[in-house]
Every structure is written in structure tokens, then in C-alpha cells.
């Protein structure tokens, strides 16, 4: 347990990794201004505001308990799911900017109940991101799926909505429904040598430039 006015993580590079205690308690604010905070499977309680600052990364397995009064995810911040143990993890409804699905194993990361909203980009580099209850996945930034053999997307009966303006899709992916609607000129770029497959409905609605 840490008392006082709060803790700031301000690393220029690298990570702060929690160890020891099963639950870490911050009595006031926890502010990230640089580097990565790796929960390493530990629970985290912040008795006031948890701030994931611009350019920082909160790294977690996904089955930890994170408690806070308020969470702020600033522009270009990332939340990285990395559970290495296999099995299934259900993602939480955090205020996301960028999300990284980056397990070294075969873990399946189910979308949270309802839908998953990203104000930034989605990267799938390890493990499987799964639509398990026909949820929607709204992505404002790029869709970036690597060629790693353990990087997958299970579309279920859900809809991926590309909600940004100019967006890029990389990595071959199969979708159930894929939608992009814009009211001002925008470009959707598909990376070379990749294939995007839509098994049900593709909706692309734009406007004249």
C-alpha cells in the first residue's frame, strides 16, 4: 500500500513490473507519464484517478482486478493484453485508446459484454481476439494484424465498424460483418499481399471528394 499524494511512473524507456504482493494499493492517484506499467498478473487498486498518459502502456494479463474511481486513457496510450497461460480471458470495458492483443501463447481474449470501443488502433500480434456474443467492435484507428502464427481473430456473428476517417487494414482477416460509413471524403487502405474476407455483409458508404 502506498500513501501520500500519489505515484507517477515517468520512465523514458522500459517497464515498471509489479512483483510480490497479490494486490497493490495506491491511496491517491496513479499517473503514467512515460514507459510501461506491467501488472504481471497482480491486482491493482487506485483510490482515486488512474491516468494512462500519452505514449504510455498499461500491460496486463487480463484476469487481474483493477479498481479505481476514474480511469483516463490519453491520446496514443495503449492497453496491452498478454496473458501467456492459454485458456480464455474476458476483456474489461476500460476507456481504450490503442489496444494490443499480444500474448506469447494461445490465449483467447473475448470481447466485453455489449461492445468494444477503441479511440485508436487495434494490434493483434499473439493470441486470438474473439467475438463470443455477436458484439460490435468499433475501431477509430488502424486494424493491424501481424503474420504471427498465433495471432488470430474469431469473428463470430459480430460487426467490426471502422469509425475513423483515413484508416489502414493490414494482415489477412476474416470478418462476419465489416462496416465503414463516412460523411466526408476518407480513404480505407488495404495493405498489399493481404486478403480481407467478409462472410456475411460488407458495408462501405462514403461521400464525393
N, C-alpha and C positions, 0 to 999 in steps of 0.2 A: 504494500500500500504506500502510495506517495501522497504527501500532504503539500501544503503551500499553494501558490497561485497557479500551478500547473506545470506541465512539461512541454518543452519544444524539442523536436527532432530536426536538426539542421545539418545533416551530413552533406558534404559536397559530392560524395560518391559512396557506393556500398550500402550496407544494410545494418540496422539495429535488429537483432534477433532475440526474442524473448526466450528465457530458459528458466528452469527451476520451478517456480510457483505454478500451480494449475490455473489460478486466476490472478491477474494483475489488476489493481485498482488505482485509478488516478482520481484524486479527490476534487480536482477542479478541471481545467481544460487540458486537452492533449492536442498540440498543434504540430503538424508536419510541414516544414518549410524546405526540406531537402532530403534526398535519399529515399530509402525504403524502410518501412517498419514491417518486419516479418513476425507474425504472431506465432508461427511454428506450432500451431495446434493449441495454443494457450487461450483461455478465455480473457476477455478484456472488459473492464467496467470503467467508464468515464462518467464522473458525476456531474459534468456539465457539457461542454461542447467538444466534439471530435472534429478536427479540421484536417482534411486531406488536401494539402496545399498544391498549388500549380507545379506540375512536373514531378510530384512525388508519387510513391506507390505503396499501397497497403496490400500486403501479401498474406494470404490465409489459406488454410486447408478447405474451409467451408463448413465444417461442423462445429466450429467454436461458437461460444455465446459472446456476442458483442453488445453491451448495454451502454446507452448514452442518453442524454436529454435531447441533444440535437446533433446531427451529422451534416457537415458541409463538405461537398466534393467540388473543389475549384477546377477551373478550366484546365484541361490537359493533365489532370490527375488520373491515376489508374487504380483499379482493384484487381488483384491477380489471384485467381483460384488455382491452387497447385496440389491438392490432395494426392499423395502418391500411393495410397493404400488400396486402390481399386474400390469396387462397390459403388454406391450411389450417394451423392450429396445433393441436397436441395439448396439452390441459391437463395439469398435473402433479398428483400426489397429495400436495398440501400439506394441513396441518390447517386447514381452512377454517371461518371463521365466516360472514360475508357474502361473496357473490361478485357482481361486476358484470361483465357482458359488454357492453362499451361502446366498440366500435370506431366510428371515423368512416367506415369503408369497408365492404367486403363480405366481410371475413374470416370463415371458418368455424372455430369452436372446437370440436374434437372432445373428448368426454369421455375421461378417462383410462381405461386398461385396468381392468377389474373393475367399479368403480362410483365415483360421486362423492358424497361425504357433506358436507352443509352443516349446521353447527350454528346457522346464522342464515338469512338471506333470500337469494333469488336475484333479481337485477335484470337484465333483458335490454333494453338501450336502443340497441344498434347491433351489427351483425354477427349471425351465426347460431350458436346453440348446438346441436350435433348429437350424436345418439346414433348411433354408427357401427358398434357391435358388440353391439347388444342389451344394453347396460349398464343398470344401475339408477341412478337419480338420487334421492337421499334429501334432502329439504328440511325443516328443522325450523321455519323461519320462513315469511315470505310469499313467494308467487310473483308477481313484479312485472314484467310485460312491457309496455313502452311502445307507443305507436301509431306510433313512427318507422317509416318505410317500409323501412329496412334492418335492423330488429330482428326476428329470426326464431328459431323452434325447430323443429328437424327431429327427429321422434320416433323414426324408425327402428322397431326392434322392441323398444324398451326400456320400462321401467316407471318412472314417476315416483311416488315414495312420499312422501306428506305425513306426516311423522313427529312434528310438534309437536302442541300442544294446539289452542288457538284460532288459526286461520290464515286468511289472505286471499289470494284469487287475483284479479289484475287483468290486463287485456289479453286479447284473444281468442287462444286457443292450441288446436292440435290435438295430442292425445296418442295414443299407441298403447295403453298400459295406464296407468290412474290409480288409485291406491290410497290410502285413508286409514282406518286402524284405530285406535281409541282404547278404553281400558278405564275411562275416567272421562268425565263429560259435557264436551263440547267443541263448538265452533262453527266451521264452514267457511263463510266468506263469499265470495260471488262478486260482484265489482264490477258495478255497474249498466252497462247498454249493452254488455257484453262477452259473448262466447259461448265456452264451453269444449266442445270436441268430443273424444270418445273413440272411436277407430276399432276398438278390439278389446274390452277388458274394463275396466269401471268397478267398483271395489270400495269401498263405503263401509260400514264396520261400526262402530257406536257402542254406547252404553250408555244406560240410562234416567237422566235427571237428577232 
